[in-house]
Amino acid sequence: MAKNSIPWTTDRRYLAVGGRVGSLSNTLGADAPETLAARTELRVVRVELAIEDLIGSAPAPTPEQIERLRRLLPPVNGVYSAVAA
């Protein structure tokens, strides 16, 4: 079976949030704060799914690559990620 080229389109998380966006757009309007928040959540889910797909298909990174990736992430409360290498 061929892998879906856009893996997040059939994921239930994406479909659930996408359905919520559609429902809120119909009932409250496209510019309602609730609709805009749901659209933001839909983008977050899409990014999560794309990252999961990328990580699942990539070979294990080297410690140097992990450190380079860690530096791309912004610090949280002044502390950089402490992900184990």
PyMOL Python script that loads the backbone (N, CA, C, O; Angstrom):
from pymol import cmd

cmd.read_pdbstr("""\
ATOM      1  N   MET A   1       0.844  -1.188   0.000  1.00  0.00           N
ATOM      2  CA  MET A   1       0.000   0.000   0.000  1.00  0.00           C
ATOM      3  C   MET A   1       0.884   1.244   0.000  1.00  0.00           C
ATOM      4  O   MET A   1       1.799   1.354   0.816  1.00  0.00           O
ATOM      5  N   ALA A   2       0.619   2.172  -0.900  1.00  0.00           N
ATOM      6  CA  ALA A   2       1.416   3.386  -1.009  1.00  0.00           C
ATOM      7  C   ALA A   2       1.126   4.324   0.159  1.00  0.00           C
ATOM      8  O   ALA A   2      -0.011   4.449   0.614  1.00  0.00           O
ATOM      9  N   LYS A   3       2.169   4.967   0.623  1.00  0.00           N
ATOM     10  CA  LYS A   3       2.020   5.920   1.711  1.00  0.00           C
ATOM     11  C   LYS A   3       1.402   7.206   1.173  1.00  0.00           C
ATOM     12  O   LYS A   3       1.764   7.674   0.094  1.00  0.00           O
ATOM     13  N   ASN A   4       0.485   7.763   1.920  1.00  0.00           N
ATOM     14  CA  ASN A   4      -0.153   9.011   1.534  1.00  0.00           C
ATOM     15  C   ASN A   4       0.909  10.102   1.452  1.00  0.00           C
ATOM     16  O   ASN A   4       1.700  10.265   2.381  1.00  0.00           O
ATOM     17  N   SER A   5       0.935  10.847   0.352  1.00  0.00           N
ATOM     18  CA  SER A   5       1.947  11.884   0.196  1.00  0.00           C
ATOM     19  C   SER A   5       1.685  13.076   1.105  1.00  0.00           C
ATOM     20  O   SER A   5       2.593  13.868   1.355  1.00  0.00           O
ATOM     21  N   ILE A   6       0.476  13.217   1.597  1.00  0.00           N
ATOM     22  CA  ILE A   6       0.140  14.255   2.568  1.00  0.00           C
ATOM     23  C   ILE A   6      -0.449  13.534   3.777  1.00  0.00           C
ATOM     24  O   ILE A   6      -1.670  13.434   3.901  1.00  0.00           O
ATOM     25  N   PRO A   7       0.411  13.027   4.676  1.00  0.00           N
ATOM     26  CA  PRO A   7      -0.042  12.118   5.723  1.00  0.00           C
ATOM     27  C   PRO A   7      -1.062  12.690   6.686  1.00  0.00           C
ATOM     28  O   PRO A   7      -1.833  11.929   7.270  1.00  0.00           O
ATOM     29  N   TRP A   8      -1.098  13.983   6.873  1.00  0.00           N
ATOM     30  CA  TRP A   8      -1.989  14.545   7.883  1.00  0.00           C
ATOM     31  C   TRP A   8      -3.431  14.660   7.395  1.00  0.00           C
ATOM     32  O   TRP A   8      -4.317  14.901   8.215  1.00  0.00           O
ATOM     33  N   THR A   9      -3.706  14.501   6.119  1.00  0.00           N
ATOM     34  CA  THR A   9      -5.061  14.703   5.623  1.00  0.00           C
ATOM     35  C   THR A   9      -6.030  13.616   6.049  1.00  0.00           C
ATOM     36  O   THR A   9      -7.235  13.863   6.084  1.00  0.00           O
ATOM     37  N   THR A  10      -5.555  12.432   6.372  1.00  0.00           N
ATOM     38  CA  THR A  10      -6.442  11.359   6.806  1.00  0.00           C
ATOM     39  C   THR A  10      -6.314  11.074   8.298  1.00  0.00           C
ATOM     40  O   THR A  10      -6.959  10.158   8.807  1.00  0.00           O
ATOM     41  N   ASP A  11      -5.507  11.829   8.992  1.00  0.00           N
ATOM     42  CA  ASP A  11      -5.339  11.630  10.429  1.00  0.00           C
ATOM     43  C   ASP A  11      -6.582  12.132  11.155  1.00  0.00           C
ATOM     44  O   ASP A  11      -7.107  13.196  10.828  1.00  0.00           O
ATOM     45  N   ARG A  12      -7.051  11.375  12.133  1.00  0.00           N
ATOM     46  CA  ARG A  12      -8.284  11.750  12.832  1.00  0.00           C
ATOM     47  C   ARG A  12      -8.146  13.065  13.595  1.00  0.00           C
ATOM     48  O   ARG A  12      -9.122  13.802  13.731  1.00  0.00           O
ATOM     49  N   ARG A  13      -6.930  13.372  14.101  1.00  0.00           N
ATOM     50  CA  ARG A  13      -6.746  14.653  14.800  1.00  0.00           C
ATOM     51  C   ARG A  13      -6.977  15.813  13.838  1.00  0.00           C
ATOM     52  O   ARG A  13      -7.655  16.786  14.169  1.00  0.00           O
ATOM     53  N   TYR A  14      -6.401  15.692  12.638  1.00  0.00           N
ATOM     54  CA  TYR A  14      -6.549  16.747  11.636  1.00  0.00           C
ATOM     55  C   TYR A  14      -8.004  16.865  11.191  1.00  0.00           C
ATOM     56  O   TYR A  14      -8.530  17.970  11.057  1.00  0.00           O
ATOM     57  N   LEU A  15      -8.648  15.731  10.966  1.00  0.00           N
ATOM     58  CA  LEU A  15     -10.042  15.747  10.524  1.00  0.00           C
ATOM     59  C   LEU A  15     -10.961  16.327  11.595  1.00  0.00           C
ATOM     60  O   LEU A  15     -11.898  17.058  11.274  1.00  0.00           O
ATOM     61  N   ALA A  16     -10.702  16.009  12.867  1.00  0.00           N
ATOM     62  CA  ALA A  16     -11.534  16.525  13.956  1.00  0.00           C
ATOM     63  C   ALA A  16     -11.418  18.043  14.063  1.00  0.00           C
ATOM     64  O   ALA A  16     -12.425  18.744  14.159  1.00  0.00           O
ATOM     65  N   VAL A  17     -10.192  18.542  14.045  1.00  0.00           N
ATOM     66  CA  VAL A  17      -9.999  19.992  14.165  1.00  0.00           C
ATOM     67  C   VAL A  17     -10.501  20.688  12.902  1.00  0.00           C
ATOM     68  O   VAL A  17     -11.090  21.766  12.980  1.00  0.00           O
ATOM     69  N   GLY A  18     -10.269  20.077  11.741  1.00  0.00           N
ATOM     70  CA  GLY A  18     -10.777  20.654  10.498  1.00  0.00           C
ATOM     71  C   GLY A  18     -12.294  20.726  10.497  1.00  0.00           C
ATOM     72  O   GLY A  18     -12.872  21.699  10.013  1.00  0.00           O
ATOM     73  N   GLY A  19     -12.942  19.701  11.036  1.00  0.00           N
ATOM     74  CA  GLY A  19     -14.394  19.725  11.163  1.00  0.00           C
ATOM     75  C   GLY A  19     -14.865  20.820  12.088  1.00  0.00           C
ATOM     76  O   GLY A  19     -15.885  21.463  11.841  1.00  0.00           O
ATOM     77  N   ARG A  20     -14.112  21.029  13.161  1.00  0.00           N
ATOM     78  CA  ARG A  20     -14.462  22.098  14.094  1.00  0.00           C
ATOM     79  C   ARG A  20     -14.326  23.459  13.413  1.00  0.00           C
ATOM     80  O   ARG A  20     -15.163  24.339  13.615  1.00  0.00           O
ATOM     81  N   VAL A  21     -13.272  23.636  12.602  1.00  0.00           N
ATOM     82  CA  VAL A  21     -13.096  24.893  11.869  1.00  0.00           C
ATOM     83  C   VAL A  21     -14.293  25.127  10.952  1.00  0.00           C
ATOM     84  O   VAL A  21     -14.846  26.226  10.914  1.00  0.00           O
ATOM     85  N   GLY A  22     -14.690  24.092  10.214  1.00  0.00           N
ATOM     86  CA  GLY A  22     -15.829  24.225   9.316  1.00  0.00           C
ATOM     87  C   GLY A  22     -17.108  24.560  10.051  1.00  0.00           C
ATOM     88  O   GLY A  22     -17.863  25.433   9.623  1.00  0.00           O
ATOM     89  N   SER A  23     -17.357  23.874  11.153  1.00  0.00           N
ATOM     90  CA  SER A  23     -18.561  24.107  11.935  1.00  0.00           C
ATOM     91  C   SER A  23     -18.584  25.529  12.500  1.00  0.00           C
ATOM     92  O   SER A  23     -19.597  26.223  12.415  1.00  0.00           O
ATOM     93  N   LEU A  24     -17.467  25.949  13.072  1.00  0.00           N
ATOM     94  CA  LEU A  24     -17.409  27.297  13.635  1.00  0.00           C
ATOM     95  C   LEU A  24     -17.526  28.358  12.549  1.00  0.00           C
ATOM     96  O   LEU A  24     -18.142  29.401  12.770  1.00  0.00           O
ATOM     97  N   SER A  25     -16.946  28.108  11.387  1.00  0.00           N
ATOM     98  CA  SER A  25     -17.060  29.060  10.278  1.00  0.00           C
ATOM     99  C   SER A  25     -18.515  29.233   9.870  1.00  0.00           C
ATOM    100  O   SER A  25     -18.969  30.345   9.602  1.00  0.00           O
ATOM    101  N   ASN A  26     -19.240  28.124   9.826  1.00  0.00           N
ATOM    102  CA  ASN A  26     -20.653  28.175   9.433  1.00  0.00           C
ATOM    103  C   ASN A  26     -21.522  28.854  10.471  1.00  0.00           C
ATOM    104  O   ASN A  26     -22.429  29.612  10.127  1.00  0.00           O
ATOM    105  N   THR A  27     -21.250  28.583  11.750  1.00  0.00           N
ATOM    106  CA  THR A  27     -22.124  29.118  12.799  1.00  0.00           C
ATOM    107  C   THR A  27     -21.726  30.498  13.286  1.00  0.00           C
ATOM    108  O   THR A  27     -22.591  31.332  13.554  1.00  0.00           O
ATOM    109  N   LEU A  28     -20.428  30.753  13.407  1.00  0.00           N
ATOM    110  CA  LEU A  28     -19.972  32.026  13.981  1.00  0.00           C
ATOM    111  C   LEU A  28     -19.356  32.963  12.953  1.00  0.00           C
ATOM    112  O   LEU A  28     -19.249  34.166  13.194  1.00  0.00           O
ATOM    113  N   GLY A  29     -18.952  32.423  11.813  1.00  0.00           N
ATOM    114  CA  GLY A  29     -18.302  33.240  10.793  1.00  0.00           C
ATOM    115  C   GLY A  29     -16.802  33.003  10.780  1.00  0.00           C
ATOM    116  O   GLY A  29     -16.210  32.594  11.779  1.00  0.00           O
ATOM    117  N   ALA A  30     -16.206  33.267   9.635  1.00  0.00           N
ATOM    118  CA  ALA A  30     -14.782  32.993   9.433  1.00  0.00           C
ATOM    119  C   ALA A  30     -13.875  33.853  10.298  1.00  0.00           C
ATOM    120  O   ALA A  30     -12.754  33.449  10.606  1.00  0.00           O
ATOM    121  N   ASP A  31     -14.339  35.028  10.694  1.00  0.00           N
ATOM    122  CA  ASP A  31     -13.483  35.941  11.453  1.00  0.00           C
ATOM    123  C   ASP A  31     -13.749  35.926  12.953  1.00  0.00           C
ATOM    124  O   ASP A  31     -13.171  36.726  13.688  1.00  0.00           O
ATOM    125  N   ALA A  32     -14.602  35.039  13.412  1.00  0.00           N
ATOM    126  CA  ALA A  32     -14.891  34.948  14.847  1.00  0.00           C
ATOM    127  C   ALA A  32     -13.646  34.476  15.588  1.00  0.00           C
ATOM    128  O   ALA A  32     -12.896  33.651  15.067  1.00  0.00           O
ATOM    129  N   PRO A  33     -13.416  34.986  16.793  1.00  0.00           N
ATOM    130  CA  PRO A  33     -12.234  34.570  17.569  1.00  0.00           C
ATOM    131  C   PRO A  33     -12.136  33.059  17.751  1.00  0.00           C
ATOM    132  O   PRO A  33     -11.043  32.497  17.694  1.00  0.00           O
ATOM    133  N   GLU A  34     -13.268  32.401  17.968  1.00  0.00           N
ATOM    134  CA  GLU A  34     -13.261  30.954  18.151  1.00  0.00           C
ATOM    135  C   GLU A  34     -12.818  30.240  16.878  1.00  0.00           C
ATOM    136  O   GLU A  34     -12.087  29.251  16.936  1.00  0.00           O
ATOM    137  N   THR A  35     -13.263  30.745  15.726  1.00  0.00           N
ATOM    138  CA  THR A  35     -12.877  30.156  14.447  1.00  0.00           C
ATOM    139  C   THR A  35     -11.392  30.366  14.190  1.00  0.00           C
ATOM    140  O   THR A  35     -10.699  29.454  13.740  1.00  0.00           O
ATOM    141  N   LEU A  36     -10.910  31.561  14.476  1.00  0.00           N
ATOM    142  CA  LEU A  36      -9.486  31.850  14.276  1.00  0.00           C
ATOM    143  C   LEU A  36      -8.622  30.984  15.186  1.00  0.00           C
ATOM    144  O   LEU A  36      -7.558  30.520  14.776  1.00  0.00           O
ATOM    145  N   ALA A  37      -9.075  30.763  16.421  1.00  0.00           N
ATOM    146  CA  ALA A  37      -8.332  29.895  17.345  1.00  0.00           C
ATOM    147  C   ALA A  37      -8.321  28.459  16.824  1.00  0.00           C
ATOM    148  O   ALA A  37      -7.306  27.769  16.928  1.00  0.00           O
ATOM    149  N   ALA A  38      -9.436  28.008  16.269  1.00  0.00           N
ATOM    150  CA  ALA A  38      -9.495  26.646  15.725  1.00  0.00           C
ATOM    151  C   ALA A  38      -8.590  26.524  14.500  1.00  0.00           C
ATOM    152  O   ALA A  38      -7.962  25.483  14.304  1.00  0.00           O
ATOM    153  N   ARG A  39      -8.512  27.566  13.677  1.00  0.00           N
ATOM    154  CA  ARG A  39      -7.606  27.543  12.525  1.00  0.00           C
ATOM    155  C   ARG A  39      -6.147  27.449  12.987  1.00  0.00           C
ATOM    156  O   ARG A  39      -5.340  26.740  12.386  1.00  0.00           O
ATOM    157  N   THR A  40      -5.827  28.171  14.053  1.00  0.00           N
ATOM    158  CA  THR A  40      -4.475  28.089  14.606  1.00  0.00           C
ATOM    159  C   THR A  40      -4.195  26.677  15.096  1.00  0.00           C
ATOM    160  O   THR A  40      -3.114  26.139  14.852  1.00  0.00           O
ATOM    161  N   GLU A  41      -5.144  26.078  15.777  1.00  0.00           N
ATOM    162  CA  GLU A  41      -4.980  24.701  16.257  1.00  0.00           C
ATOM    163  C   GLU A  41      -4.813  23.735  15.081  1.00  0.00           C
ATOM    164  O   GLU A  41      -4.036  22.784  15.166  1.00  0.00           O
ATOM    165  N   LEU A  42      -5.534  23.975  13.993  1.00  0.00           N
ATOM    166  CA  LEU A  42      -5.403  23.132  12.805  1.00  0.00           C
ATOM    167  C   LEU A  42      -3.983  23.214  12.243  1.00  0.00           C
ATOM    168  O   LEU A  42      -3.419  22.197  11.837  1.00  0.00           O
ATOM    169  N   ARG A  43      -3.403  24.412  12.219  1.00  0.00           N
ATOM    170  CA  ARG A  43      -2.019  24.559  11.755  1.00  0.00           C
ATOM    171  C   ARG A  43      -1.054  23.845  12.690  1.00  0.00           C
ATOM    172  O   ARG A  43      -0.089  23.233  12.231  1.00  0.00           O
ATOM    173  N   VAL A  44      -1.300  23.914  13.986  1.00  0.00           N
ATOM    174  CA  VAL A  44      -0.446  23.229  14.960  1.00  0.00           C
ATOM    175  C   VAL A  44      -0.502  21.720  14.740  1.00  0.00           C
ATOM    176  O   VAL A  44       0.535  21.056  14.737  1.00  0.00           O
ATOM    177  N   VAL A  45      -1.693  21.178  14.557  1.00  0.00           N
ATOM    178  CA  VAL A  45      -1.836  19.739  14.323  1.00  0.00           C
ATOM    179  C   VAL A  45      -1.127  19.345  13.039  1.00  0.00           C
ATOM    180  O   VAL A  45      -0.465  18.309  12.988  1.00  0.00           O
ATOM    181  N   ARG A  46      -1.260  20.159  12.007  1.00  0.00           N
ATOM    182  CA  ARG A  46      -0.600  19.843  10.729  1.00  0.00           C
ATOM    183  C   ARG A  46       0.916  19.811  10.891  1.00  0.00           C
ATOM    184  O   ARG A  46       1.580  18.929  10.346  1.00  0.00           O
ATOM    185  N   VAL A  47       1.466  20.766  11.636  1.00  0.00           N
ATOM    186  CA  VAL A  47       2.909  20.782  11.884  1.00  0.00           C
ATOM    187  C   VAL A  47       3.314  19.561  12.698  1.00  0.00           C
ATOM    188  O   VAL A  47       4.315  18.916  12.386  1.00  0.00           O
ATOM    189  N   GLU A  48       2.545  19.232  13.744  1.00  0.00           N
ATOM    190  CA  GLU A  48       2.860  18.049  14.551  1.00  0.00           C
ATOM    191  C   GLU A  48       2.902  16.793  13.685  1.00  0.00           C
ATOM    192  O   GLU A  48       3.813  15.975  13.814  1.00  0.00           O
ATOM    193  N   LEU A  49       1.924  16.644  12.810  1.00  0.00           N
ATOM    194  CA  LEU A  49       1.867  15.465  11.951  1.00  0.00           C
ATOM    195  C   LEU A  49       3.021  15.431  10.960  1.00  0.00           C
ATOM    196  O   LEU A  49       3.582  14.369  10.690  1.00  0.00           O
ATOM    197  N   ALA A  50       3.374  16.588  10.418  1.00  0.00           N
ATOM    198  CA  ALA A  50       4.499  16.635   9.481  1.00  0.00           C
ATOM    199  C   ALA A  50       5.803  16.284  10.186  1.00  0.00           C
ATOM    200  O   ALA A  50       6.640  15.577   9.624  1.00  0.00           O
ATOM    201  N   ILE A  51       5.984  16.771  11.412  1.00  0.00           N
ATOM    202  CA  ILE A  51       7.193  16.457  12.174  1.00  0.00           C
ATOM    203  C   ILE A  51       7.215  14.970  12.526  1.00  0.00           C
ATOM    204  O   ILE A  51       8.257  14.324  12.415  1.00  0.00           O
ATOM    205  N   GLU A  52       6.079  14.426  12.949  1.00  0.00           N
ATOM    206  CA  GLU A  52       6.022  12.992  13.254  1.00  0.00           C
ATOM    207  C   GLU A  52       6.385  12.170  12.022  1.00  0.00           C
ATOM    208  O   GLU A  52       7.110  11.182  12.132  1.00  0.00           O
ATOM    209  N   ASP A  53       5.889  12.568  10.847  1.00  0.00           N
ATOM    210  CA  ASP A  53       6.188  11.850   9.612  1.00  0.00           C
ATOM    211  C   ASP A  53       7.677  11.952   9.282  1.00  0.00           C
ATOM    212  O   ASP A  53       8.305  10.965   8.901  1.00  0.00           O
ATOM    213  N   LEU A  54       8.225  13.137   9.429  1.00  0.00           N
ATOM    214  CA  LEU A  54       9.646  13.346   9.149  1.00  0.00           C
ATOM    215  C   LEU A  54      10.515  12.511  10.080  1.00  0.00           C
ATOM    216  O   LEU A  54      11.442  11.839   9.628  1.00  0.00           O
ATOM    217  N   ILE A  55      10.222  12.550  11.370  1.00  0.00           N
ATOM    218  CA  ILE A  55      11.006  11.797  12.342  1.00  0.00           C
ATOM    219  C   ILE A  55      10.870  10.296  12.100  1.00  0.00           C
ATOM    220  O   ILE A  55      11.845   9.553  12.211  1.00  0.00           O
ATOM    221  N   GLY A  56       9.667   9.858  11.771  1.00  0.00           N
ATOM    222  CA  GLY A  56       9.432   8.446  11.533  1.00  0.00           C
ATOM    223  C   GLY A  56      10.133   7.907  10.296  1.00  0.00           C
ATOM    224  O   GLY A  56      10.412   6.711  10.209  1.00  0.00           O
ATOM    225  N   SER A  57      10.419   8.778   9.345  1.00  0.00           N
ATOM    226  CA  SER A  57      11.033   8.316   8.100  1.00  0.00           C
ATOM    227  C   SER A  57      12.534   8.596   8.027  1.00  0.00           C
ATOM    228  O   SER A  57      13.197   8.154   7.088  1.00  0.00           O
ATOM    229  N   ALA A  58      13.065   9.307   8.983  1.00  0.00           N
ATOM    230  CA  ALA A  58      14.476   9.690   8.944  1.00  0.00           C
ATOM    231  C   ALA A  58      15.330   8.730   9.777  1.00  0.00           C
ATOM    232  O   ALA A  58      14.843   8.134  10.738  1.00  0.00           O
ATOM    233  N   PRO A  59      16.595   8.583   9.407  1.00  0.00           N
ATOM    234  CA  PRO A  59      17.500   7.794  10.251  1.00  0.00           C
ATOM    235  C   PRO A  59      17.769   8.544  11.553  1.00  0.00           C
ATOM    236  O   PRO A  59      17.546   9.752  11.642  1.00  0.00           O
ATOM    237  N   ALA A  60      18.242   7.827  12.545  1.00  0.00           N
ATOM    238  CA  ALA A  60      18.540   8.459  13.832  1.00  0.00           C
ATOM    239  C   ALA A  60      19.609   9.535  13.645  1.00  0.00           C
ATOM    240  O   ALA A  60      20.626   9.291  12.996  1.00  0.00           O
ATOM    241  N   PRO A  61      19.384  10.725  14.210  1.00  0.00           N
ATOM    242  CA  PRO A  61      20.375  11.793  14.059  1.00  0.00           C
ATOM    243  C   PRO A  61      21.601  11.550  14.935  1.00  0.00           C
ATOM    244  O   PRO A  61      21.537  10.857  15.950  1.00  0.00           O
ATOM    245  N   THR A  62      22.711  12.136  14.515  1.00  0.00           N
ATOM    246  CA  THR A  62      23.934  12.076  15.310  1.00  0.00           C
ATOM    247  C   THR A  62      23.812  13.080  16.457  1.00  0.00           C
ATOM    248  O   THR A  62      22.956  13.963  16.406  1.00  0.00           O
ATOM    249  N   PRO A  63      24.646  12.965  17.486  1.00  0.00           N
ATOM    250  CA  PRO A  63      24.612  13.949  18.575  1.00  0.00           C
ATOM    251  C   PRO A  63      24.821  15.379  18.073  1.00  0.00           C
ATOM    252  O   PRO A  63      24.212  16.311  18.597  1.00  0.00           O
ATOM    253  N   GLU A  64      25.662  15.559  17.080  1.00  0.00           N
ATOM    254  CA  GLU A  64      25.905  16.899  16.531  1.00  0.00           C
ATOM    255  C   GLU A  64      24.645  17.443  15.857  1.00  0.00           C
ATOM    256  O   GLU A  64      24.316  18.621  15.996  1.00  0.00           O
ATOM    257  N   GLN A  65      23.944  16.574  15.127  1.00  0.00           N
ATOM    258  CA  GLN A  65      22.711  17.001  14.477  1.00  0.00           C
ATOM    259  C   GLN A  65      21.635  17.342  15.506  1.00  0.00           C
ATOM    260  O   GLN A  65      20.880  18.298  15.331  1.00  0.00           O
ATOM    261  N   ILE A  66      21.571  16.569  16.559  1.00  0.00           N
ATOM    262  CA  ILE A  66      20.610  16.861  17.632  1.00  0.00           C
ATOM    263  C   ILE A  66      20.898  18.223  18.227  1.00  0.00           C
ATOM    264  O   ILE A  66      19.976  18.999  18.479  1.00  0.00           O
ATOM    265  N   GLU A  67      22.160  18.520  18.454  1.00  0.00           N
ATOM    266  CA  GLU A  67      22.524  19.817  19.023  1.00  0.00           C
ATOM    267  C   GLU A  67      22.149  20.951  18.071  1.00  0.00           C
ATOM    268  O   GLU A  67      21.658  21.989  18.514  1.00  0.00           O
ATOM    269  N   ARG A  68      22.376  20.767  16.763  1.00  0.00           N
ATOM    270  CA  ARG A  68      21.992  21.794  15.789  1.00  0.00           C
ATOM    271  C   ARG A  68      20.479  22.005  15.792  1.00  0.00           C
ATOM    272  O   ARG A  68      20.009  23.141  15.730  1.00  0.00           O
ATOM    273  N   LEU A  69      19.733  20.934  15.863  1.00  0.00           N
ATOM    274  CA  LEU A  69      18.277  21.054  15.921  1.00  0.00           C
ATOM    275  C   LEU A  69      17.830  21.731  17.216  1.00  0.00           C
ATOM    276  O   LEU A  69      16.917  22.557  17.207  1.00  0.00           O
ATOM    277  N   ARG A  70      18.463  21.383  18.308  1.00  0.00           N
ATOM    278  CA  ARG A  70      18.134  21.972  19.606  1.00  0.00           C
ATOM    279  C   ARG A  70      18.328  23.494  19.575  1.00  0.00           C
ATOM    280  O   ARG A  70      17.546  24.240  20.165  1.00  0.00           O
ATOM    281  N   ARG A  71      19.379  23.942  18.882  1.00  0.00           N
ATOM    282  CA  ARG A  71      19.644  25.380  18.814  1.00  0.00           C
ATOM    283  C   ARG A  71      18.603  26.137  17.987  1.00  0.00           C
ATOM    284  O   ARG A  71      18.471  27.355  18.117  1.00  0.00           O
ATOM    285  N   LEU A  72      17.866  25.419  17.140  1.00  0.00           N
ATOM    286  CA  LEU A  72      16.811  26.054  16.355  1.00  0.00           C
ATOM    287  C   LEU A  72      15.580  26.387  17.194  1.00  0.00           C
ATOM    288  O   LEU A  72      14.801  27.274  16.842  1.00  0.00           O
ATOM    289  N   LEU A  73      15.410  25.670  18.305  1.00  0.00           N
ATOM    290  CA  LEU A  73      14.245  25.878  19.153  1.00  0.00           C
ATOM    291  C   LEU A  73      14.473  27.070  20.074  1.00  0.00           C
ATOM    292  O   LEU A  73      15.566  27.237  20.614  1.00  0.00           O
ATOM    293  N   PRO A  74      13.452  27.894  20.256  1.00  0.00           N
ATOM    294  CA  PRO A  74      13.609  29.031  21.168  1.00  0.00           C
ATOM    295  C   PRO A  74      13.655  28.548  22.615  1.00  0.00           C
ATOM    296  O   PRO A  74      13.061  27.521  22.942  1.00  0.00           O
ATOM    297  N   PRO A  75      14.355  29.277  23.482  1.00  0.00           N
ATOM    298  CA  PRO A  75      14.399  28.876  24.886  1.00  0.00           C
ATOM    299  C   PRO A  75      13.021  29.054  25.540  1.00  0.00           C
ATOM    300  O   PRO A  75      12.242  29.925  25.154  1.00  0.00           O
ATOM    301  N   VAL A  76      12.745  28.215  26.528  1.00  0.00           N
ATOM    302  CA  VAL A  76      11.520  28.330  27.307  1.00  0.00           C
ATOM    303  C   VAL A  76      11.930  28.799  28.690  1.00  0.00           C
ATOM    304  O   VAL A  76      12.670  28.111  29.393  1.00  0.00           O
ATOM    305  N   ASN A  77      11.451  29.967  29.077  1.00  0.00           N
ATOM    306  CA  ASN A  77      11.820  30.568  30.366  1.00  0.00           C
ATOM    307  C   ASN A  77      13.330  30.681  30.501  1.00  0.00           C
ATOM    308  O   ASN A  77      13.881  30.472  31.582  1.00  0.00           O
ATOM    309  N   GLY A  78      14.000  31.014  29.398  1.00  0.00           N
ATOM    310  CA  GLY A  78      15.435  31.219  29.419  1.00  0.00           C
ATOM    311  C   GLY A  78      16.268  29.952  29.389  1.00  0.00           C
ATOM    312  O   GLY A  78      17.494  30.022  29.464  1.00  0.00           O
ATOM    313  N   VAL A  79      15.624  28.783  29.279  1.00  0.00           N
ATOM    314  CA  VAL A  79      16.334  27.512  29.288  1.00  0.00           C
ATOM    315  C   VAL A  79      16.144  26.830  27.947  1.00  0.00           C
ATOM    316  O   VAL A  79      15.021  26.685  27.463  1.00  0.00           O
ATOM    317  N   TYR A  80      17.252  26.412  27.353  1.00  0.00           N
ATOM    318  CA  TYR A  80      17.179  25.675  26.091  1.00  0.00           C
ATOM    319  C   TYR A  80      16.791  24.231  26.354  1.00  0.00           C
ATOM    320  O   TYR A  80      16.959  23.728  27.464  1.00  0.00           O
ATOM    321  N   SER A  81      16.281  23.578  25.346  1.00  0.00           N
ATOM    322  CA  SER A  81      15.812  22.199  25.442  1.00  0.00           C
ATOM    323  C   SER A  81      16.879  21.298  26.054  1.00  0.00           C
ATOM    324  O   SER A  81      18.071  21.433  25.778  1.00  0.00           O
ATOM    325  N   ALA A  82      16.416  20.380  26.888  1.00  0.00           N
ATOM    326  CA  ALA A  82      17.326  19.423  27.522  1.00  0.00           C
ATOM    327  C   ALA A  82      17.030  18.018  27.029  1.00  0.00           C
ATOM    328  O   ALA A  82      17.095  17.051  27.789  1.00  0.00           O
ATOM    329  N   VAL A  83      16.702  17.917  25.741  1.00  0.00           N
ATOM    330  CA  VAL A  83      16.394  16.616  25.147  1.00  0.00           C
ATOM    331  C   VAL A  83      17.645  15.772  25.161  1.00  0.00           C
ATOM    332  O   VAL A  83      18.721  16.240  24.788  1.00  0.00           O
ATOM    333  N   ALA A  84      17.511  14.523  25.591  1.00  0.00           N
ATOM    334  CA  ALA A  84      18.667  13.625  25.639  1.00  0.00           C
ATOM    335  C   ALA A  84      19.163  13.322  24.236  1.00  0.00           C
ATOM    336  O   ALA A  84      18.373  13.084  23.322  1.00  0.00           O
ATOM    337  N   ALA A  85      20.453  13.332  24.079  1.00  0.00           N
ATOM    338  CA  ALA A  85      21.050  13.044  22.762  1.00  0.00           C
ATOM    339  C   ALA A  85      21.234  11.557  22.579  1.00  0.00           C
ATOM    340  O   ALA A  85      21.721  11.119  21.536  1.00  0.00           O
TER     341      ALA A  85
END
""", "prot")
cmd.dss("prot")
cmd.show_as("cartoon", "prot")
cmd.util.cbc("prot")
cmd.orient("prot")
